[in-house]
Every structure is written in C-alpha cells, then in structure tokens.
Amino acid sequence: MQNKSQIKSKKRVSEHGEVFTNDREVKAMLDLVKKETDRIESTFLEPACGDGNFLAEIITRKLAAIARSKKPNYKKDQPAYEKAMLVAVGSIYGIDIMQDNVKECVARLYKIVCDEYEKRFKDTYSEDLERGVRFILARNIVCGNALDMKDYKGNPIVFSEWKNPFNGWINRKEYAFEDLLEKGDEALPLSDTQVPYYIPKEIKDYGNIDYRKVFDYAEQE
Ligand SMILES: C[S@@+](CC[C@H](N)C(=O)[O-])C[C@H]1O[C@@H](n2cnc3c(N)ncnc32)[C@H](O)[C@@H]1O
C-alpha cells in the first residue's frame, strides 16, 4: 500500500504547521499508553487532530479490545456490543483549526466504527446506531482553535460527556473546554496525601436517552 502523504500543501505547512504523523510513529507513540488505548472508556483529546491519524488508531484499538473481550461476549450480544461501541466513540475528542481536516477526521472514524459494526452484525445492523455514531462524532470532533479555546464561530469550545449507557441509557452533559482544564487556584484541597482536584460545572444537562436514539438529543440543541 502506498504511504499516505504527510503534507497537503507547503502553504498549509507554513501557515498551520500541518505535517501529519506517519503510521509507524503513531503506533509507537500509542504503544506508550497501551493500557489506556485498550480501555474502552478511557478519554482521549487530540487538540490538533488533523485528519485523525492518532484518533483513528485509538478507536481501532478500542474496538479491538471490545472484540477480544470474553465477558461480556460482545460477539454474541449485539446490544452489549452497541453500548460498548458508543462508549468507545464517546470517549474520543478532537480539535482542529481546519474545517476540511475535521470533516475528514469525522468521516474516517465513522467508517472505521461502522465497517466493524457491519462486519459483526451484518444482518441485524441498525441504522439508528449508525446515526448515533455520526451524531456523537460530529460533536466530539470540533473545528476551532485549541489555543484560545474558541470554535470557528468565535464561541467557546464546548464538549459533551456521554456517560455510561450500560443500563441502556446515555446521559449527556456539556462542558466548556476552558473549564475542563486544570484550574490550580480553584482546585479542591484534599488530604495531604492526595492530589487536589477540580470539578468542572456542566453548562447543560441533556438528561438521559435510550442509547439507540442518541440523535434525538438534536431536538434539544
Ligand atoms: C502537525 S499537524 C498534526 C496533525 C495530527 N495530529 C497528526 O499527527 O497527524 C498539526 C495540526 O494542527 C492544526 N492546528 C494548527 N494550529 C491549531 C490550533 N491553534 N488549534 C487547533 N488546531 C490547530 C493544523 O490544522 C494541523 O492539522
């Protein structure tokens, strides 16, 4: 297979520092945090995600972890697989300043997830789930500036938390990106032995929804 080019144009390299990481380096770097990429629910944010070289490998590893699981056996239990798939998708976030990169990243992750889903459940594949995957990805991969934390419209970047749907429900809360970063002054002091922590305040709670109808959250946006 021909190697993917690491640049789109010289202009983009000079204006945005856009040089994509090659596959071998992506894999080697992610091997350093293998325990986390194998955990379905561990959260990743790529603040300059490009067309998704790191995020594509992360979702691939998470889906492989789902496939390896014996208990629950996701191969036989479609609803369990679907819920795990949404947890994996919902735990991956990206920001890029270039709109075309964001679109390519969403499309790439969507294809990886839906191809794998279709491969496993060819005859019982649900288009509602597919819509849910697209819905989450479209909100988790944001076009904006990771430095000033504003989206392409100049509004604060907002991320959704998609909470554990293992009882068949998803809970969605929105947070401002700037509030998710560690705020030293506002950190809550714990005992001497524990690291202070900061609890961000959600800006919107969408409540719970059936995991098969995630896209219905659109009605509340
Ligand atoms: C060096 S490339 C890396 C892309 C990807 N992470 C990879 O390794 O293949 C840097 C990316 O950051 C984006 N970028 C540059 N400045 C940015 C900013 N202030 N906020 C968000 N993205 C930015 C560029 O559009 C480009 O896609």
The ligand as an SDF file (V2000), in Angstrom:
LIG
                    3D

 27 29  0  0  0  0  0  0  0  0999 V2000
    1.4650   18.8540   12.8600 C   0  0  0  0  0  0  0  0  0  0  0  0
   -0.2290   18.6500   12.3050 S   0  0  0  0  0  0  0  0  0  0  0  0
   -0.6160   17.1610   13.1900 C   0  0  0  0  0  0  0  0  0  0  0  0
   -1.9040   16.5140   12.7990 C   0  0  0  0  0  0  0  0  0  0  0  0
   -2.1780   15.1800   13.5050 C   0  0  0  0  0  0  0  0  0  0  0  0
   -2.1790   15.3370   14.9340 N   0  0  0  0  0  0  0  0  0  0  0  0
   -1.1310   14.1640   13.1200 C   0  0  0  0  0  0  0  0  0  0  0  0
   -0.2540   13.8900   13.9590 O   0  0  0  0  0  0  0  0  0  0  0  0
   -1.1810   13.6360   12.0150 O   0  0  0  0  0  0  0  0  0  0  0  0
   -0.9550   19.9380   13.2310 C   0  0  0  0  0  0  0  0  0  0  0  0
   -2.4630   20.1300   13.0410 C   0  0  0  0  0  0  0  0  0  0  0  0
   -2.8310   21.1600   13.9360 O   0  0  0  0  0  0  0  0  0  0  0  0
   -3.7900   22.0040   13.3200 C   0  0  0  0  0  0  0  0  0  0  0  0
   -3.6790   23.2830   14.0330 N   0  0  0  0  0  0  0  0  0  0  0  0
   -2.7560   24.2510   13.8960 C   0  0  0  0  0  0  0  0  0  0  0  0
   -2.9600   25.2390   14.7830 N   0  0  0  0  0  0  0  0  0  0  0  0
   -4.0500   24.8680   15.5220 C   0  0  0  0  0  0  0  0  0  0  0  0
   -4.7510   25.4520   16.6020 C   0  0  0  0  0  0  0  0  0  0  0  0
   -4.3880   26.6270   17.1160 N   0  0  0  0  0  0  0  0  0  0  0  0
   -5.8170   24.7950   17.1100 N   0  0  0  0  0  0  0  0  0  0  0  0
   -6.2130   23.6050   16.6050 C   0  0  0  0  0  0  0  0  0  0  0  0
   -5.5760   23.0030   15.5640 N   0  0  0  0  0  0  0  0  0  0  0  0
   -4.5130   23.6130   15.0390 C   0  0  0  0  0  0  0  0  0  0  0  0
   -3.4230   22.0030   11.8630 C   0  0  0  0  0  0  0  0  0  0  0  0
   -4.5340   22.3010   11.0480 O   0  0  0  0  0  0  0  0  0  0  0  0
   -2.9170   20.5620   11.6790 C   0  0  0  0  0  0  0  0  0  0  0  0
   -3.9550   19.7010   11.2570 O   0  0  0  0  0  0  0  0  0  0  0  0
  1  2  1  0
  2  3  1  0
  2 10  1  0
  3  4  1  0
  4  5  1  0
  5  6  1  0
  5  7  1  0
  7  8  2  0
  7  9  1  0
 10 11  1  0
 11 12  1  0
 11 26  1  0
 12 13  1  0
 13 14  1  0
 13 24  1  0
 14 15  1  0
 14 23  1  0
 15 16  2  0
 16 17  1  0
 17 18  1  0
 17 23  2  0
 18 19  1  0
 18 20  2  0
 20 21  1  0
 21 22  2  0
 22 23  1  0
 24 25  1  0
 24 26  1  0
 26 27  1  0
M  CHG  2   2   1   9  -1
M  END
$$$$
